[in-house]
Amino acid sequence: MRNSKNHYGKDEHILWLNDQIRKFSKKGVTVIDLYPHFLDGEQHLKAELTADGLHLIPAGYQVWKDVLRKGGYLK
């Protein structure tokens, strides 16, 4: 995947989307907030989990899987 500067600086939009997704929990939908698990110390997507600043690479999906497994969502 090629680097794209257009994918960086999307943090504010991602936070807005996450807020919209959390609203589903009020309708009985289980919402799992993975976002904090992908952040670095500056609250940005960890560089080692992305090639373009937005989309996860396999290492990011491993973090996702680990969070779901530890939370009891996967067997």
Protein Blocks (a to p, Z undefined) as FASTA:
>chain_A
ZZdfklgoplmmmmmmmmmmmmmmmnopacddfklmmpcfkopacfklccnopaccfklm
mmmmmmmmmnopaZZ
